[in-house]
Amino acid sequence: MLSVVIATHNSERQLVPVLSALVQGVTAGVLRDVTLADSGSTDGTATIADAAGCHLLHGVHDLGLRLRQGAAQSRGRWLLFLTPCSILEEGWARDVITFVETVERRGQAERIAGTFRLAVDGYGLRPRLGEAMAVARLALFGLPSPGQGLLVSRKQYERLGGHPPGPKAERRLVARIGRRRIHQLRPHVLLPEKGA
């Protein structure tokens, strides 16, 4: 049902916990495949991809084009785009199943997308401010941070033309979907402070 696409570049250190969190999607029977759309990593990204059973797609430097190539190589009818530092919280697979089933039952799969709640790793005021800003940005502008992930049906993704090429491809795709059409799922995605 679900394919995960992650754009990588020398992401060896961040990938292990991200991919470990995806295991519950496999055990729940929701995750079909994971594609790493790589832009020429020189670290151990390829080794981690091989060990985890991910597809490694060597792509161009342009982020939007890589994500679009990754989506084209994947097999799921739903796509989940994550960054290489987006760690999904326990229970994410169950919530994704509920979201997908509800949206499909209502005939809204080509109009509604999903994102996760943001949790910033760290103690003190600064991480909490990052979380509050993410909530405000989503409420006011309908713009989740790329690190929050984007869950979208393949049909909707293709109808929108996929990620556009050029800078800020992830934000531009979210803008095409529309602020009122992005549903926030209950589970959190944990990001390092700089990735929020």
C-alpha positions as CSV (number, residue, x, y, z in Angstrom):
1,M,0.0,0.0,0.0
2,L,2.7,2.5,1.0
3,S,6.1,3.4,-0.5
4,V,8.6,5.6,1.4
5,V,10.9,8.0,-0.6
6,I,13.8,9.7,1.2
7,A,16.2,12.1,-0.6
8,T,19.7,11.4,0.7
9,H,23.2,12.9,0.4
10,N,25.9,11.6,2.8
11,S,23.1,10.7,5.2
12,E,24.7,7.6,6.8
13,R,24.6,8.9,10.4
14,Q,20.9,9.9,10.3
15,L,19.5,7.0,8.3
16,V,19.8,4.1,10.8
17,P,17.2,5.4,13.3
18,V,14.9,6.6,10.5
19,L,14.9,3.2,8.8
20,S,14.6,1.4,12.1
21,A,11.3,3.4,12.8
22,L,9.9,2.2,9.5
23,V,10.2,-1.5,10.5
24,Q,6.8,-1.3,12.2
25,G,5.3,-0.4,8.8
26,V,6.6,-3.7,7.5
27,T,5.3,-5.7,10.4
28,A,1.9,-4.0,10.1
29,G,1.8,-5.0,6.4
30,V,1.5,-1.3,5.3
31,L,5.0,-0.7,3.9
32,R,5.8,-2.1,0.5
33,D,9.2,-0.5,-0.2
34,V,11.7,2.2,0.7
35,T,13.6,4.2,-2.0
36,L,16.6,6.3,-1.2
37,A,16.9,8.9,-3.9
38,D,20.6,9.7,-3.6
39,S,22.6,12.5,-5.1
40,G,26.1,10.9,-5.1
41,S,26.8,10.1,-1.4
42,T,30.4,9.2,-0.7
43,D,29.8,7.9,2.8
44,G,28.1,4.6,3.9
45,T,24.6,5.5,2.7
46,A,24.7,2.8,0.0
47,T,25.8,0.2,2.5
48,I,23.0,1.1,4.9
49,A,20.5,1.0,2.0
50,D,21.7,-2.5,1.0
51,A,21.6,-3.8,4.6
52,A,18.1,-2.4,5.1
53,G,16.7,-3.7,1.8
54,C,16.1,-0.3,0.4
55,H,16.2,0.6,-3.3
56,L,19.1,3.0,-3.9
57,L,18.4,5.3,-6.8
58,H,21.4,7.4,-8.0
59,G,19.9,10.6,-9.2
60,V,20.7,14.2,-10.1
61,H,21.5,16.9,-7.6
62,D,18.2,18.6,-8.0
63,L,16.0,17.6,-5.0
64,G,12.7,17.8,-6.8
65,L,13.8,15.7,-9.7
66,R,15.3,13.1,-7.4
67,L,12.1,12.9,-5.3
68,R,10.1,12.5,-8.5
69,Q,12.4,9.8,-9.8
70,G,12.1,8.0,-6.4
71,A,8.3,8.1,-6.6
72,A,8.4,6.7,-10.1
73,Q,10.5,3.8,-9.0
74,S,8.3,2.9,-6.0
75,R,5.3,0.6,-6.2
76,G,2.9,1.7,-3.5
77,R,-0.4,3.4,-4.3
78,W,0.4,5.9,-1.5
79,L,3.7,7.8,-1.1
80,L,5.3,9.0,2.1
81,F,8.1,11.5,1.6
82,L,10.5,11.8,4.5
83,T,13.8,13.6,5.1
84,P,16.9,11.5,6.1
85,C,16.4,12.7,9.7
86,S,12.6,12.2,10.2
87,I,12.1,9.6,12.8
88,L,8.5,8.4,13.0
89,E,7.0,7.8,16.4
90,E,5.7,4.4,17.6
91,G,2.2,3.8,16.2
92,W,2.6,5.7,13.0
93,A,1.7,2.7,10.8
94,R,-1.6,2.2,12.5
95,D,-2.5,5.9,12.1
96,V,-1.5,5.8,8.4
97,I,-3.7,2.8,7.8
98,T,-6.7,4.5,9.4
99,F,-6.1,7.8,7.5
100,V,-5.7,6.0,4.1
101,E,-8.8,3.8,4.7
102,T,-10.9,6.8,5.7
103,V,-9.8,9.0,2.8
104,E,-10.3,6.2,0.3
105,R,-13.7,5.3,1.7
106,R,-14.8,8.9,1.3
107,G,-13.5,9.2,-2.2
108,Q,-11.0,11.9,-1.2
109,A,-7.7,10.1,-2.0
110,E,-7.0,12.6,-4.9
111,R,-7.7,15.7,-2.8
112,I,-6.4,15.1,0.8
113,A,-2.8,14.5,2.0
114,G,-1.3,14.0,5.4
115,T,1.6,15.1,7.5
116,F,2.8,14.3,11.0
117,R,3.1,16.4,14.1
118,L,6.5,17.8,14.8
119,A,8.6,17.0,17.8
120,V,12.0,18.6,18.1
121,D,14.7,16.6,19.8
122,G,16.2,18.4,22.8
123,Y,15.5,20.0,26.1
124,G,14.8,23.6,27.0
125,L,13.0,26.5,25.4
126,R,14.5,26.5,21.9
127,P,13.1,23.0,20.8
128,R,9.7,23.9,22.2
129,L,9.7,27.2,20.2
130,G,10.5,25.2,17.1
131,E,7.5,22.9,17.7
132,A,5.2,25.9,18.4
133,M,6.4,27.6,15.2
134,A,5.7,24.4,13.2
135,V,2.1,24.3,14.7
136,A,1.6,28.0,13.8
137,R,3.0,27.6,10.3
138,L,0.7,24.7,9.6
139,A,-2.4,26.4,11.1
140,L,-1.9,29.8,9.5
141,F,-0.4,28.9,6.1
142,G,-1.0,25.1,5.8
143,L,2.7,24.6,5.3
144,P,4.3,21.7,7.2
145,S,8.0,21.6,7.3
146,P,9.6,19.1,4.9
147,G,10.8,17.1,7.9
148,Q,7.2,16.5,9.0
149,G,6.7,14.2,6.0
150,L,4.1,14.2,3.3
151,L,1.7,11.3,2.8
152,V,0.0,11.6,-0.6
153,S,-1.8,9.2,-2.9
154,R,0.1,8.3,-6.1
155,K,-2.9,9.5,-8.2
156,Q,-2.9,12.9,-6.5
157,Y,0.9,13.2,-6.8
158,E,0.8,12.4,-10.5
159,R,-2.1,14.7,-11.1
160,L,-0.1,17.5,-9.6
161,G,2.9,16.7,-11.7
162,G,5.0,15.4,-8.8
163,H,7.7,17.5,-7.2
164,P,8.7,20.5,-9.3
165,P,12.3,21.0,-10.2
166,G,14.4,23.7,-8.5
167,P,14.7,25.0,-5.0
168,K,12.2,24.4,-2.3
169,A,10.5,21.6,-4.3
170,E,8.9,20.1,-1.2
171,R,7.3,23.4,-0.1
172,R,6.1,24.1,-3.7
173,L,4.4,20.7,-3.9
174,V,2.7,21.3,-0.6
175,A,1.5,24.7,-1.9
176,R,0.0,22.9,-4.9
177,I,-1.9,20.5,-2.7
178,G,-3.4,23.5,-0.8
179,R,-3.5,24.5,2.8
180,R,-7.0,23.1,3.6
181,R,-6.2,19.7,2.1
182,I,-3.4,18.7,4.4
183,H,-4.5,16.6,7.4
184,Q,-2.3,16.3,10.5
185,L,-2.0,12.8,11.7
186,R,-1.7,12.0,15.5
187,P,1.9,10.5,15.6
188,H,4.9,12.8,15.9
189,V,8.0,12.8,13.7
190,L,11.1,13.6,15.7
191,L,13.6,15.9,14.1
192,P,16.9,17.3,15.3
193,E,16.8,20.9,16.3
194,K,18.4,22.1,13.1
195,G,15.9,20.1,10.9
196,A,12.7,21.6,12.3
